[in-house]
Amino acid sequence: MAKTAPKPGYRCAECGWRSPKWVGRCGECQAWGTVDEEGARAGVNVVQAGATTAPALPIGNVKAEVAIARTTGVSELDRVLGGGLVPGAVVLLAGEPGIGKSTLLLEAAARIAERDTVLYVTGEESAAQVRLRGDRIGAIRDRLYLAAETELSALVAHVEKVQPQLLVVDSVQTIGSAQATGVPGGVTQVREVAANLVRLAKERNMATVLVGHVTKEGSIAGPRTLEHLVDVVLNFEGDRHSRLRMVRAIKNRFGPTDEVGCFDLHERGIEGITDPSGLFVSRRSSPVPGTCVTVTVEGTRPLPAEVQALVARTEAQQPRRTSSGLDTYRVQMILAVLERRLNAKLGGCDVFTATVGGIKLADPAVDLSVMLAVASAAGDKPLPAGLVALGEVGLAGELRPVKDVRRRLSEAARLGFRRGLVPAGSLDEGTRKRDGQRSLVPVGSVTFAPGFEVVEAENVWDALTHVT
């Protein structure tokens, strides 16, 4: 019998999901316009040997000097990048519209232009508009070149003429290529433009920064392959109604992915905040019910942050559970522990939880502060003044130690807090003084500031007893 030819299928460019027929929306990742036809494989083609760009060398003979990071002149951006920009690296900076991406990159480009040649290509604004921003923030430099282009071939021509050490493209979704189908910003166009820019950066050993858009859900727009192509992915976060901005690394081949850079966006530009401690804590003369301070760690930096909670009776059949800056599912788990282990009556109440200053807290050490804030709001009783709470809450109501407790408590003591509540076993055995189920440790005896004491608790009931 004659063999029938295999039927062509369709494949999602984002996640690889396959379908026997074309659909407008992927059935796996739910992305629109990413399903394309893939040709039937007739056989395997043997690839012949071709010319190589450079001979293979023993790893010990490869020169590592070419991959050393060079500072951008913006200390907080260098912190997130892992020391600076590596020649030949491609960085993707994503964030909401108006968050300050262009201002930050123009500031960094001006600093780098003091020693190297920089080409800034804008596809969203005119050259005159970028010039006005440069005048406002003081970013006018002789070695900073500016071009307004939306065609990839014109962009490459500018690179050929200027020969920059740094290329900034604002944004990659506005650049189109005549070699690809679709409109600029589409899946095919973004993939083609990004692949060509990455190839150009590697061939010329030229650091490249691409500005990317985000979707309404907050994720990076475009195909997922865009994030795989680049070396570094940075996310620009912050409340548009606040001056505080944060840059967080999602992917970094040259440095850590747990560092965060803090910036102050004002009318004269953007500048880094080297000591952000205290920005995420409210200033008040007396304690208020429903508030508790914790200390999170972002990379090597401890950051005190305040958690606020509000518990209000409601007549609705389904009480609301709203969180801002906290993991919603983790907050719901803590509420269940409160109801089950501490007999808290939250079933007929709306519970709102939030952080101060727009910071996002995903650290498990925040659990204990969330629990105490909700318990304080439910009982309408403020927690003791000068208290800092650290610890992870388990489903059985136990408190689990977290990492870097000493560094967190040291930062709290530096800012004037007088008492720390931590899970049992968080401190070294030789420095604890047992007193029943808790241990009181004068911080002066363990190299903390004088007048600061640490209280250890075994479980949530023990923790609530110590603060009431």
Residue pairs with C-beta under 8 A, 6 or more apart in sequence:
5 40
6 40
6 41
7 20
7 40
8 37
8 38
8 39
8 40
9 18
9 19
9 20
9 37
9 38
10 18
10 19
10 20
10 21
10 22
10 23
10 35
10 36
10 37
10 38
11 17
11 18
11 19
11 35
11 36
11 37
11 38
12 18
12 26
12 28
12 29
12 31
12 34
12 35
13 34
13 35
13 36
13 187
13 191
13 223
13 225
14 26
14 29
14 31
14 34
14 223
14 224
14 225
15 26
15 28
15 29
15 31
15 224
17 26
17 27
17 28
17 29
17 35
18 38
19 27
19 35
22 35
22 37
23 35
24 32
24 33
24 35
25 31
25 32
25 35
26 32
26 34
26 35
29 224
33 186
33 187
34 187
34 223
36 188
66 87
66 88
66 205
67 86
67 87
67 88
67 254
68 86
69 78
69 81
69 82
69 83
69 84
69 85
69 86
69 254
69 255
70 84
70 85
70 86
70 87
70 207
71 78
71 83
71 84
72 78
72 81
72 84
72 85
72 108
72 111
72 112
73 108
73 111
73 112
73 114
74 104
74 107
74 108
74 111
74 272
75 272
75 274
76 247
76 261
76 262
76 263
76 272
76 273
76 274
77 104
77 108
77 247
77 261
77 272
78 84
79 259
79 261
79 299
80 234
80 247
80 248
80 249
80 252
80 255
80 259
80 260
80 261
81 91
81 232
81 234
81 249
81 252
81 254
81 255
82 252
82 254
82 255
82 256
82 259
83 254
83 255
85 91
85 112
85 166
85 207
85 209
86 207
86 231
86 254
87 165
87 205
87 206
87 207
88 201
88 202
88 204
88 205
88 206
88 207
89 201
89 207
89 208
89 231
89 232
89 253
89 254
90 197
90 198
90 201
90 207
90 208
90 209
90 210
90 229
90 230
90 231
90 232
91 207
91 208
91 209
91 210
91 230
91 231
91 232
91 233
91 234
92 172
92 209
92 210
92 212
92 220
92 226
92 227
92 230
92 232
92 233
92 234
93 101
93 104
93 105
93 209
93 210
93 211
93 212
93 234
93 236
93 247
94 101
94 211
94 212
94 213
94 214
94 220
94 221
94 233
94 234
94 235
94 236
95 101
95 214
95 235
95 236
95 237
96 214
96 218
96 236
96 240
97 213
98 240
99 236
99 237
99 238
99 240
99 245
100 236
100 238
100 245
100 263
100 265
100 270
101 170
101 211
101 236
102 122
102 125
102 130
102 133
102 170
102 211
103 133
103 137
103 265
103 269
103 270
104 236
104 245
104 247
104 263
104 270
105 120
105 168
105 170
105 209
105 211
106 120
106 130
106 133
106 134
106 137
106 139
107 137
107 139
107 269
107 270
109 118
109 120
109 139
109 144
109 166
109 168
110 134
110 137
110 138
110 139
110 140
110 141
110 144
112 118
112 165
112 166
113 141
113 142
113 143
113 144
114 141
114 143
116 143
116 164
116 165
116 166
117 143
117 145
117 162
117 163
117 164
117 165
117 166
118 141
118 143
118 144
118 145
118 164
118 165
118 166
118 167
118 168
119 145
119 147
119 158
119 159
119 162
119 164
119 166
119 167
119 168
120 130
120 144
120 145
120 146
120 147
120 168
120 170
121 147
121 148
121 149
121 155
121 158
121 167
121 168
121 169
121 170
121 175
122 129
122 130
122 146
122 147
122 148
122 170
123 148
123 149
123 150
123 169
123 170
123 171
123 174
123 175
124 170
124 171
124 174
125 148
125 170
126 148
127 146
127 147
127 148
130 146
130 148
131 146
133 139
134 140
134 144
136 267
136 268
136 269
137 268
137 269
137 270
138 268
138 269
139 269
145 158
145 162
145 164
147 155
147 158
149 155
149 158
149 175
150 174
150 175
150 176
150 184
151 175
151 176
151 177
151 178
152 175
152 176
152 177
152 178
152 192
152 193
152 196
153 177
153 178
155 169
155 175
156 196
156 200
159 167
159 200
159 204
159 206
164 206
165 206
165 207
166 206
166 207
166 208
166 209
167 197
167 200
167 201
167 206
167 207
167 208
167 209
168 208
168 209
168 211
169 175
169 197
169 208
169 209
169 210
169 211
170 211
171 210
171 211
171 212
171 213
172 190
172 193
172 194
172 197
172 210
172 211
172 212
172 222
172 226
173 184
173 185
173 190
173 212
173 213
173 221
173 222
174 184
174 185
175 184
175 193
176 183
176 184
176 189
176 193
177 189
177 192
177 193
177 196
179 192
180 188
180 189
180 191
180 192
180 193
181 188
181 189
182 188
182 189
183 189
184 193
185 213
185 221
185 222
187 222
187 223
190 222
190 223
190 226
191 222
191 223
191 225
191 226
194 210
194 222
194 225
194 226
194 229
194 230
195 229
197 208
197 210
198 208
198 229
198 230
200 206
200 208
201 207
201 208
210 230
212 220
212 221
212 222
212 226
213 220
213 221
213 222
214 220
214 221
215 221
220 226
220 227
220 233
220 235
227 233
227 250
227 251
230 251
231 251
231 252
231 253
231 254
232 249
232 251
232 252
232 253
232 254
233 249
233 250
233 251
233 252
234 247
234 248
234 249
234 250
235 247
235 248
235 249
235 250
236 245
236 246
236 247
237 245
237 246
237 247
237 248
237 358
237 360
238 244
238 245
238 246
238 265
238 358
239 358
242 357
242 358
243 264
243 265
243 266
244 262
244 263
244 264
244 265
244 273
244 279
244 357
244 358
245 262
245 263
245 264
245 265
245 270
246 260
246 261
246 262
246 263
246 359
247 260
247 261
247 263
248 259
248 260
248 261
249 255
249 256
249 257
249 258
249 259
250 257
251 257
256 299
258 298
258 299
259 298
259 299
259 300
259 301
260 298
260 299
260 301
261 272
262 272
262 273
262 276
262 279
263 270
263 271
263 272
263 273
264 270
264 271
264 272
264 273
273 279
276 301
276 303
277 302
277 303
277 304
277 411
277 414
277 415
278 304
278 415
279 357
280 303
280 304
280 305
280 306
280 355
280 356
280 357
280 359
281 293
281 304
281 305
281 306
281 356
281 357
281 415
282 291
282 306
282 356
286 382
286 385
287 382
287 383
287 384
287 385
288 382
289 376
289 377
289 379
289 380
289 381
289 382
290 308
290 309
290 310
290 311
290 373
290 374
290 376
290 377
291 306
291 307
291 308
291 309
291 373
291 376
291 382
291 383
292 306
292 307
292 369
292 370
292 372
292 373
292 376
292 383
292 387
292 389
293 304
293 305
293 306
293 307
293 369
293 387
293 388
293 389
293 412
293 417
294 304
294 305
294 306
294 307
294 361
294 365
294 366
294 368
294 369
294 388
294 389
294 390
295 302
295 303
295 304
295 305
295 365
295 388
295 390
295 408
295 409
295 411
295 412
296 302
296 303
296 305
296 359
296 361
296 363
296 365
296 366
297 303
297 363
297 365
297 403
297 404
297 407
297 408
302 404
302 407
302 408
302 410
302 411
303 359
303 411
304 388
304 411
304 412
304 415
304 417
305 355
305 356
305 357
305 359
305 361
305 366
306 355
306 356
307 326
307 353
307 354
307 355
307 361
307 366
307 369
307 370
307 373
308 353
308 354
308 355
308 356
308 373
309 351
309 352
309 353
309 354
309 370
309 373
309 374
309 376
309 377
310 350
310 351
310 352
310 353
310 377
311 346
311 349
311 350
311 351
311 374
311 377
311 378
312 349
312 350
312 352
313 348
313 349
313 350
314 320
314 348
314 349
314 350
316 350
319 346
319 347
319 348
319 349
319 350
319 351
320 350
320 351
320 352
321 328
321 331
321 332
321 335
321 350
321 351
322 350
322 351
322 352
322 353
323 331
323 352
323 353
323 354
324 353
324 354
324 355
325 354
325 355
325 358
325 359
325 360
325 361
326 353
326 354
326 355
326 360
326 361
326 366
326 370
327 361
327 362
330 367
330 370
331 351
331 353
331 370
333 393
333 395
334 367
334 370
334 371
334 374
334 393
335 346
335 351
335 374
337 371
337 393
337 394
337 395
337 397
337 460
338 344
338 346
338 371
338 374
338 375
338 378
338 460
339 345
339 346
339 347
340 397
341 396
341 397
341 459
341 460
341 461
342 375
342 397
342 460
342 461
342 464
344 374
344 375
344 378
345 378
346 374
346 378
349 378
351 374
353 370
353 373
353 374
355 361
363 402
364 392
364 400
364 402
365 390
365 391
365 392
365 402
365 408
367 391
367 392
367 393
368 389
368 390
368 391
368 392
368 393
368 399
368 421
368 423
368 460
368 463
369 389
369 390
371 393
371 460
371 463
372 383
372 389
372 421
372 463
372 464
372 467
373 383
375 464
376 382
376 383
381 468
383 467
384 419
384 467
385 418
386 416
386 417
386 418
386 419
387 417
387 418
387 419
387 420
387 421
387 467
388 408
388 409
388 412
388 417
388 419
388 420
388 421
389 420
389 421
389 422
389 463
389 467
390 402
390 405
390 408
390 409
390 420
390 421
390 422
390 423
390 426
391 399
391 400
391 401
391 402
391 421
391 422
391 423
391 426
391 457
391 463
392 399
392 400
392 401
392 402
392 423
393 399
393 400
393 460
394 400
396 459
397 459
397 460
397 461
398 458
398 459
398 460
399 423
399 424
399 457
399 458
399 459
399 460
399 462
399 463
400 423
401 422
401 423
401 424
401 425
401 426
402 423
402 426
405 422
405 426
405 427
406 427
406 446
406 448
409 420
409 422
409 443
409 448
409 452
409 454
410 447
410 448
410 449
412 420
412 452
413 443
413 448
413 449
413 452
414 449
417 452
418 451
418 452
418 453
419 452
419 453
419 454
419 455
420 443
420 452
420 453
420 454
420 455
421 454
421 455
421 457
421 463
421 466
421 467
422 454
422 455
422 456
422 457
423 456
423 457
423 458
424 437
424 438
424 439
424 456
424 457
424 458
425 456
426 454
426 456
427 439
427 441
427 446
427 454
427 456
428 446
431 441
431 445
431 446
432 439
432 441
432 456
433 439
433 440
433 441
437 457
437 458
437 462
438 455
438 456
438 457
438 458
438 462
438 466
439 454
439 455
439 456
440 453
440 454
440 455
441 453
441 454
441 456
442 450
442 452
442 453
443 449
443 450
443 451
443 452
443 453
443 454
444 450
444 451
444 452
446 454
448 454
455 466
457 463
457 466
